[in-house]
Amino acid sequence: MIGKLSGRIDYRSDDHILLDVRGVGYMIYCSDRTLAALPSVGEAVAL
């Protein structure tokens, strides 16, 4: 199980984001509440 991912948001959709972590892209499905709290595309985030 993955406990934490830190990186830059490359893409944002209605139900998921694509997080770039040092060149590896992780597609992360999120609740509406979590998506609303995330920064914009291109910004750094830790989940």
CHARMM-style PDB file with segment names, atoms N, HN, CA, C and O in Angstrom:
ATOM      1  N   MET     1       0.841  -1.174   0.000  1.00  0.00      PROA
ATOM      2  CA  MET     1       0.000   0.000   0.000  1.00  0.00      PROA
ATOM      3  C   MET     1       0.891   1.244   0.000  1.00  0.00      PROA
ATOM      4  O   MET     1       1.937   1.274   0.649  1.00  0.00      PROA
ATOM      5  N   ILE     2       0.470   2.246  -0.722  1.00  0.00      PROA
ATOM      6  HN  ILE     2      -0.380   2.222  -1.249  1.00  0.00      PROA
ATOM      7  CA  ILE     2       1.200   3.515  -0.781  1.00  0.00      PROA
ATOM      8  C   ILE     2       0.631   4.444   0.282  1.00  0.00      PROA
ATOM      9  O   ILE     2      -0.581   4.649   0.345  1.00  0.00      PROA
ATOM     10  N   GLY     3       1.491   5.002   1.110  1.00  0.00      PROA
ATOM     11  HN  GLY     3       2.476   4.836   1.059  1.00  0.00      PROA
ATOM     12  CA  GLY     3       1.051   5.868   2.198  1.00  0.00      PROA
ATOM     13  C   GLY     3       1.038   7.339   1.862  1.00  0.00      PROA
ATOM     14  O   GLY     3       0.256   8.097   2.434  1.00  0.00      PROA
ATOM     15  N   LYS     4       1.910   7.766   0.925  1.00  0.00      PROA
ATOM     16  HN  LYS     4       2.545   7.150   0.460  1.00  0.00      PROA
ATOM     17  CA  LYS     4       1.997   9.192   0.602  1.00  0.00      PROA
ATOM     18  C   LYS     4       2.637   9.361  -0.768  1.00  0.00      PROA
ATOM     19  O   LYS     4       3.569   8.641  -1.126  1.00  0.00      PROA
ATOM     20  N   LEU     5       2.119  10.330  -1.535  1.00  0.00      PROA
ATOM     21  HN  LEU     5       1.362  10.915  -1.245  1.00  0.00      PROA
ATOM     22  CA  LEU     5       2.714  10.712  -2.814  1.00  0.00      PROA
ATOM     23  C   LEU     5       2.878  12.220  -2.829  1.00  0.00      PROA
ATOM     24  O   LEU     5       1.957  12.953  -2.469  1.00  0.00      PROA
ATOM     25  N   SER     6       4.048  12.685  -3.245  1.00  0.00      PROA
ATOM     26  HN  SER     6       4.796  12.090  -3.538  1.00  0.00      PROA
ATOM     27  CA  SER     6       4.313  14.117  -3.371  1.00  0.00      PROA
ATOM     28  C   SER     6       4.793  14.391  -4.778  1.00  0.00      PROA
ATOM     29  O   SER     6       5.674  13.698  -5.288  1.00  0.00      PROA
ATOM     30  N   GLY     7       4.217  15.399  -5.405  1.00  0.00      PROA
ATOM     31  HN  GLY     7       3.501  15.962  -4.991  1.00  0.00      PROA
ATOM     32  CA  GLY     7       4.612  15.723  -6.765  1.00  0.00      PROA
ATOM     33  C   GLY     7       3.849  16.910  -7.311  1.00  0.00      PROA
ATOM     34  O   GLY     7       3.320  17.730  -6.560  1.00  0.00      PROA
ATOM     35  N   ARG     8       3.798  16.991  -8.652  1.00  0.00      PROA
ATOM     36  HN  ARG     8       4.227  16.325  -9.262  1.00  0.00      PROA
ATOM     37  CA  ARG     8       3.160  18.107  -9.352  1.00  0.00      PROA
ATOM     38  C   ARG     8       1.946  17.581 -10.108  1.00  0.00      PROA
ATOM     39  O   ARG     8       2.008  16.528 -10.743  1.00  0.00      PROA
ATOM     40  N   ILE     9       0.846  18.318 -10.034  1.00  0.00      PROA
ATOM     41  HN  ILE     9       0.796  19.173  -9.519  1.00  0.00      PROA
ATOM     42  CA  ILE     9      -0.369  17.926 -10.749  1.00  0.00      PROA
ATOM     43  C   ILE     9      -0.189  18.243 -12.227  1.00  0.00      PROA
ATOM     44  O   ILE     9      -0.002  19.400 -12.603  1.00  0.00      PROA
ATOM     45  N   ASP    10      -0.248  17.202 -13.068  1.00  0.00      PROA
ATOM     46  HN  ASP    10      -0.401  16.263 -12.762  1.00  0.00      PROA
ATOM     47  CA  ASP    10      -0.112  17.368 -14.518  1.00  0.00      PROA
ATOM     48  C   ASP    10      -1.455  17.515 -15.211  1.00  0.00      PROA
ATOM     49  O   ASP    10      -1.560  18.196 -16.231  1.00  0.00      PROA
ATOM     50  N   TYR    11      -2.479  16.881 -14.665  1.00  0.00      PROA
ATOM     51  HN  TYR    11      -2.394  16.327 -13.836  1.00  0.00      PROA
ATOM     52  CA  TYR    11      -3.796  16.854 -15.314  1.00  0.00      PROA
ATOM     53  C   TYR    11      -4.855  16.728 -14.234  1.00  0.00      PROA
ATOM     54  O   TYR    11      -4.642  16.103 -13.195  1.00  0.00      PROA
ATOM     55  N   ARG    12      -5.992  17.333 -14.502  1.00  0.00      PROA
ATOM     56  HN  ARG    12      -6.165  17.841 -15.345  1.00  0.00      PROA
ATOM     57  CA  ARG    12      -7.091  17.291 -13.540  1.00  0.00      PROA
ATOM     58  C   ARG    12      -8.390  16.988 -14.277  1.00  0.00      PROA
ATOM     59  O   ARG    12      -8.679  17.601 -15.304  1.00  0.00      PROA
ATOM     60  N   SER    13      -9.170  16.051 -13.761  1.00  0.00      PROA
ATOM     61  HN  SER    13      -8.935  15.553 -12.926  1.00  0.00      PROA
ATOM     62  CA  SER    13     -10.446  15.658 -14.347  1.00  0.00      PROA
ATOM     63  C   SER    13     -11.543  15.821 -13.300  1.00  0.00      PROA
ATOM     64  O   SER    13     -11.298  16.348 -12.214  1.00  0.00      PROA
ATOM     65  N   ASP    14     -12.748  15.370 -13.626  1.00  0.00      PROA
ATOM     66  HN  ASP    14     -12.947  14.942 -14.508  1.00  0.00      PROA
ATOM     67  CA  ASP    14     -13.869  15.470 -12.688  1.00  0.00      PROA
ATOM     68  C   ASP    14     -13.737  14.525 -11.500  1.00  0.00      PROA
ATOM     69  O   ASP    14     -14.301  14.782 -10.436  1.00  0.00      PROA
ATOM     70  N   ASP    15     -12.992  13.429 -11.676  1.00  0.00      PROA
ATOM     71  HN  ASP    15     -12.533  13.220 -12.540  1.00  0.00      PROA
ATOM     72  CA  ASP    15     -12.900  12.455 -10.592  1.00  0.00      PROA
ATOM     73  C   ASP    15     -11.483  11.972 -10.289  1.00  0.00      PROA
ATOM     74  O   ASP    15     -11.301  11.127  -9.413  1.00  0.00      PROA
ATOM     75  N   HSD    16     -10.477  12.491 -10.994  1.00  0.00      PROA
ATOM     76  HN  HSD    16     -10.625  13.178 -11.706  1.00  0.00      PROA
ATOM     77  CA  HSD    16      -9.101  12.061 -10.727  1.00  0.00      PROA
ATOM     78  C   HSD    16      -8.095  13.129 -11.163  1.00  0.00      PROA
ATOM     79  O   HSD    16      -8.425  14.081 -11.871  1.00  0.00      PROA
ATOM     80  N   ILE    17      -6.863  12.931 -10.712  1.00  0.00      PROA
ATOM     81  HN  ILE    17      -6.595  12.158 -10.137  1.00  0.00      PROA
ATOM     82  CA  ILE    17      -5.746  13.777 -11.150  1.00  0.00      PROA
ATOM     83  C   ILE    17      -4.629  12.866 -11.646  1.00  0.00      PROA
ATOM     84  O   ILE    17      -4.601  11.673 -11.345  1.00  0.00      PROA
ATOM     85  N   LEU    18      -3.716  13.446 -12.406  1.00  0.00      PROA
ATOM     86  HN  LEU    18      -3.739  14.416 -12.651  1.00  0.00      PROA
ATOM     87  CA  LEU    18      -2.491  12.763 -12.791  1.00  0.00      PROA
ATOM     88  C   LEU    18      -1.368  13.477 -12.057  1.00  0.00      PROA
ATOM     89  O   LEU    18      -1.107  14.655 -12.300  1.00  0.00      PROA
ATOM     90  N   LEU    19      -0.709  12.765 -11.164  1.00  0.00      PROA
ATOM     91  HN  LEU    19      -0.921  11.807 -10.967  1.00  0.00      PROA
ATOM     92  CA  LEU    19       0.348  13.332 -10.337  1.00  0.00      PROA
ATOM     93  C   LEU    19       1.700  12.855 -10.845  1.00  0.00      PROA
ATOM     94  O   LEU    19       1.945  11.651 -10.923  1.00  0.00      PROA
ATOM     95  N   ASP    20       2.577  13.790 -11.190  1.00  0.00      PROA
ATOM     96  HN  ASP    20       2.377  14.768 -11.127  1.00  0.00      PROA
ATOM     97  CA  ASP    20       3.932  13.466 -11.641  1.00  0.00      PROA
ATOM     98  C   ASP    20       4.853  13.446 -10.429  1.00  0.00      PROA
ATOM     99  O   ASP    20       5.060  14.467  -9.772  1.00  0.00      PROA
ATOM    100  N   VAL    21       5.402  12.272 -10.143  1.00  0.00      PROA
ATOM    101  HN  VAL    21       5.235  11.442 -10.676  1.00  0.00      PROA
ATOM    102  CA  VAL    21       6.337  12.101  -9.030  1.00  0.00      PROA
ATOM    103  C   VAL    21       7.675  11.691  -9.622  1.00  0.00      PROA
ATOM    104  O   VAL    21       7.917  10.509  -9.868  1.00  0.00      PROA
ATOM    105  N   ARG    22       8.546  12.672  -9.852  1.00  0.00      PROA
ATOM    106  HN  ARG    22       8.350  13.632  -9.652  1.00  0.00      PROA
ATOM    107  CA  ARG    22       9.881  12.444 -10.419  1.00  0.00      PROA
ATOM    108  C   ARG    22       9.845  11.632 -11.710  1.00  0.00      PROA
ATOM    109  O   ARG    22      10.628  10.701 -11.893  1.00  0.00      PROA
ATOM    110  N   GLY    23       8.921  12.000 -12.604  1.00  0.00      PROA
ATOM    111  HN  GLY    23       8.284  12.757 -12.455  1.00  0.00      PROA
ATOM    112  CA  GLY    23       8.846  11.351 -13.901  1.00  0.00      PROA
ATOM    113  C   GLY    23       7.907  10.163 -13.998  1.00  0.00      PROA
ATOM    114  O   GLY    23       7.684   9.642 -15.090  1.00  0.00      PROA
ATOM    115  N   VAL    24       7.358   9.730 -12.884  1.00  0.00      PROA
ATOM    116  HN  VAL    24       7.540  10.153 -11.997  1.00  0.00      PROA
ATOM    117  CA  VAL    24       6.387   8.636 -12.887  1.00  0.00      PROA
ATOM    118  C   VAL    24       5.009   9.232 -12.641  1.00  0.00      PROA
ATOM    119  O   VAL    24       4.808   9.955 -11.665  1.00  0.00      PROA
ATOM    120  N   GLY    25       4.053   8.931 -13.528  1.00  0.00      PROA
ATOM    121  HN  GLY    25       4.216   8.344 -14.321  1.00  0.00      PROA
ATOM    122  CA  GLY    25       2.707   9.478 -13.401  1.00  0.00      PROA
ATOM    123  C   GLY    25       1.782   8.531 -12.660  1.00  0.00      PROA
ATOM    124  O   GLY    25       1.687   7.350 -12.995  1.00  0.00      PROA
ATOM    125  N   TYR    26       1.105   9.052 -11.655  1.00  0.00      PROA
ATOM    126  HN  TYR    26       1.182  10.011 -11.383  1.00  0.00      PROA
ATOM    127  CA  TYR    26       0.129   8.279 -10.888  1.00  0.00      PROA
ATOM    128  C   TYR    26      -1.250   8.872 -11.120  1.00  0.00      PROA
ATOM    129  O   TYR    26      -1.466  10.059 -10.872  1.00  0.00      PROA
ATOM    130  N   MET    27      -2.192   8.053 -11.596  1.00  0.00      PROA
ATOM    131  HN  MET    27      -2.017   7.090 -11.797  1.00  0.00      PROA
ATOM    132  CA  MET    27      -3.570   8.481 -11.739  1.00  0.00      PROA
ATOM    133  C   MET    27      -4.246   8.215 -10.396  1.00  0.00      PROA
ATOM    134  O   MET    27      -4.335   7.069  -9.954  1.00  0.00      PROA
ATOM    135  N   ILE    28      -4.718   9.273  -9.754  1.00  0.00      PROA
ATOM    136  HN  ILE    28      -4.646  10.204 -10.113  1.00  0.00      PROA
ATOM    137  CA  ILE    28      -5.278   9.167  -8.412  1.00  0.00      PROA
ATOM    138  C   ILE    28      -6.738   9.608  -8.443  1.00  0.00      PROA
ATOM    139  O   ILE    28      -7.039  10.757  -8.766  1.00  0.00      PROA
ATOM    140  N   TYR    29      -7.633   8.698  -8.110  1.00  0.00      PROA
ATOM    141  HN  TYR    29      -7.388   7.765  -7.848  1.00  0.00      PROA
ATOM    142  CA  TYR    29      -9.056   9.021  -8.037  1.00  0.00      PROA
ATOM    143  C   TYR    29      -9.346   9.643  -6.677  1.00  0.00      PROA
ATOM    144  O   TYR    29      -8.899   9.141  -5.646  1.00  0.00      PROA
ATOM    145  N   CYS    30     -10.103  10.749  -6.686  1.00  0.00      PROA
ATOM    146  HN  CYS    30     -10.466  11.157  -7.524  1.00  0.00      PROA
ATOM    147  CA  CYS    30     -10.348  11.533  -5.476  1.00  0.00      PROA
ATOM    148  C   CYS    30     -11.829  11.842  -5.318  1.00  0.00      PROA
ATOM    149  O   CYS    30     -12.579  11.874  -6.294  1.00  0.00      PROA
ATOM    150  N   SER    31     -12.237  12.069  -4.082  1.00  0.00      PROA
ATOM    151  HN  SER    31     -11.628  12.043  -3.289  1.00  0.00      PROA
ATOM    152  CA  SER    31     -13.604  12.521  -3.817  1.00  0.00      PROA
ATOM    153  C   SER    31     -13.742  13.978  -4.263  1.00  0.00      PROA
ATOM    154  O   SER    31     -12.742  14.666  -4.473  1.00  0.00      PROA
ATOM    155  N   ASP    32     -14.974  14.440  -4.404  1.00  0.00      PROA
ATOM    156  HN  ASP    32     -15.786  13.882  -4.233  1.00  0.00      PROA
ATOM    157  CA  ASP    32     -15.221  15.837  -4.776  1.00  0.00      PROA
ATOM    158  C   ASP    32     -14.610  16.789  -3.754  1.00  0.00      PROA
ATOM    159  O   ASP    32     -14.072  17.835  -4.116  1.00  0.00      PROA
ATOM    160  N   ARG    33     -14.694  16.428  -2.492  1.00  0.00      PROA
ATOM    161  HN  ARG    33     -15.131  15.578  -2.198  1.00  0.00      PROA
ATOM    162  CA  ARG    33     -14.148  17.272  -1.419  1.00  0.00      PROA
ATOM    163  C   ARG    33     -12.629  17.408  -1.541  1.00  0.00      PROA
ATOM    164  O   ARG    33     -12.086  18.503  -1.397  1.00  0.00      PROA
ATOM    165  N   THR    34     -11.953  16.301  -1.804  1.00  0.00      PROA
ATOM    166  HN  THR    34     -12.394  15.411  -1.921  1.00  0.00      PROA
ATOM    167  CA  THR    34     -10.498  16.331  -1.965  1.00  0.00      PROA
ATOM    168  C   THR    34     -10.104  17.124  -3.199  1.00  0.00      PROA
ATOM    169  O   THR    34      -9.183  17.939  -3.143  1.00  0.00      PROA
ATOM    170  N   LEU    35     -10.791  16.896  -4.317  1.00  0.00      PROA
ATOM    171  HN  LEU    35     -11.539  16.234  -4.363  1.00  0.00      PROA
ATOM    172  CA  LEU    35     -10.488  17.633  -5.552  1.00  0.00      PROA
ATOM    173  C   LEU    35     -10.645  19.138  -5.356  1.00  0.00      PROA
ATOM    174  O   LEU    35      -9.849  19.917  -5.881  1.00  0.00      PROA
ATOM    175  N   ALA    36     -11.660  19.547  -4.609  1.00  0.00      PROA
ATOM    176  HN  ALA    36     -12.306  18.914  -4.183  1.00  0.00      PROA
ATOM    177  CA  ALA    36     -11.894  20.974  -4.369  1.00  0.00      PROA
ATOM    178  C   ALA    36     -10.771  21.598  -3.544  1.00  0.00      PROA
ATOM    179  O   ALA    36     -10.504  22.794  -3.663  1.00  0.00      PROA
ATOM    180  N   ALA    37     -10.115  20.796  -2.710  1.00  0.00      PROA
ATOM    181  HN  ALA    37     -10.332  19.825  -2.614  1.00  0.00      PROA
ATOM    182  CA  ALA    37      -9.054  21.310  -1.841  1.00  0.00      PROA
ATOM    183  C   ALA    37      -7.682  21.318  -2.510  1.00  0.00      PROA
ATOM    184  O   ALA    37      -6.745  21.913  -1.978  1.00  0.00      PROA
ATOM    185  N   LEU    38      -7.548  20.670  -3.661  1.00  0.00      PROA
ATOM    186  HN  LEU    38      -8.309  20.187  -4.093  1.00  0.00      PROA
ATOM    187  CA  LEU    38      -6.251  20.576  -4.333  1.00  0.00      PROA
ATOM    188  C   LEU    38      -5.914  21.856  -5.091  1.00  0.00      PROA
ATOM    189  O   LEU    38      -6.812  22.570  -5.539  1.00  0.00      PROA
ATOM    190  N   PRO    39      -4.621  22.147  -5.236  1.00  0.00      PROA
ATOM    191  CA  PRO    39      -4.207  23.320  -6.018  1.00  0.00      PROA
ATOM    192  C   PRO    39      -4.397  23.080  -7.516  1.00  0.00      PROA
ATOM    193  O   PRO    39      -4.823  22.004  -7.935  1.00  0.00      PROA
ATOM    194  N   SER    40      -4.080  24.079  -8.300  1.00  0.00      PROA
ATOM    195  HN  SER    40      -3.734  24.953  -7.960  1.00  0.00      PROA
ATOM    196  CA  SER    40      -4.253  24.030  -9.755  1.00  0.00      PROA
ATOM    197  C   SER    40      -3.207  23.140 -10.418  1.00  0.00      PROA
ATOM    198  O   SER    40      -2.223  22.737  -9.797  1.00  0.00      PROA
ATOM    199  N   VAL    41      -3.443  22.842 -11.697  1.00  0.00      PROA
ATOM    200  HN  VAL    41      -4.242  23.169 -12.202  1.00  0.00      PROA
ATOM    201  CA  VAL    41      -2.488  22.092 -12.513  1.00  0.00      PROA
ATOM    202  C   VAL    41      -1.155  22.834 -12.528  1.00  0.00      PROA
ATOM    203  O   VAL    41      -1.113  24.055 -12.680  1.00  0.00      PROA
ATOM    204  N   GLY    42      -0.071  22.085 -12.370  1.00  0.00      PROA
ATOM    205  HN  GLY    42      -0.105  21.093 -12.246  1.00  0.00      PROA
ATOM    206  CA  GLY    42       1.263  22.665 -12.350  1.00  0.00      PROA
ATOM    207  C   GLY    42       1.788  22.948 -10.954  1.00  0.00      PROA
ATOM    208  O   GLY    42       2.974  23.223 -10.778  1.00  0.00      PROA
ATOM    209  N   GLU    43       0.916  22.883  -9.966  1.00  0.00      PROA
ATOM    210  HN  GLU    43      -0.049  22.659 -10.109  1.00  0.00      PROA
ATOM    211  CA  GLU    43       1.310  23.151  -8.579  1.00  0.00      PROA
ATOM    212  C   GLU    43       1.727  21.861  -7.873  1.00  0.00      PROA
ATOM    213  O   GLU    43       1.321  20.765  -8.261  1.00  0.00      PROA
ATOM    214  N   ALA    44       2.538  22.010  -6.838  1.00  0.00      PROA
ATOM    215  HN  ALA    44       2.868  22.900  -6.523  1.00  0.00      PROA
ATOM    216  CA  ALA    44       2.995  20.871  -6.038  1.00  0.00      PROA
ATOM    217  C   ALA    44       1.945  20.517  -4.994  1.00  0.00      PROA
ATOM    218  O   ALA    44       1.237  21.383  -4.479  1.00  0.00      PROA
ATOM    219  N   VAL    45       1.863  19.223  -4.694  1.00  0.00      PROA
ATOM    220  HN  VAL    45       2.438  18.520  -5.113  1.00  0.00      PROA
ATOM    221  CA  VAL    45       0.903  18.746  -3.702  1.00  0.00      PROA
ATOM    222  C   VAL    45       1.424  17.454  -3.083  1.00  0.00      PROA
ATOM    223  O   VAL    45       2.206  16.732  -3.702  1.00  0.00      PROA
ATOM    224  N   ALA    46       0.991  17.169  -1.871  1.00  0.00      PROA
ATOM    225  HN  ALA    46       0.356  17.755  -1.368  1.00  0.00      PROA
ATOM    226  CA  ALA    46       1.287  15.896  -1.203  1.00  0.00      PROA
ATOM    227  C   ALA    46      -0.043  15.274  -0.799  1.00  0.00      PROA
ATOM    228  O   ALA    46      -0.884  15.922  -0.176  1.00  0.00      PROA
ATOM    229  N   LEU    47      -0.216  14.016  -1.163  1.00  0.00      PROA
ATOM    230  HN  LEU    47       0.467  13.490  -1.669  1.00  0.00      PROA
ATOM    231  CA  LEU    47      -1.446  13.287  -0.820  1.00  0.00      PROA
ATOM    232  C   LEU    47      -1.096  12.049  -0.026  1.00  0.00      PROA
ATOM    233  OT1 LEU    47      -1.986  11.293   0.363  1.00  0.00      PROA
TER     234      LEU     47
END
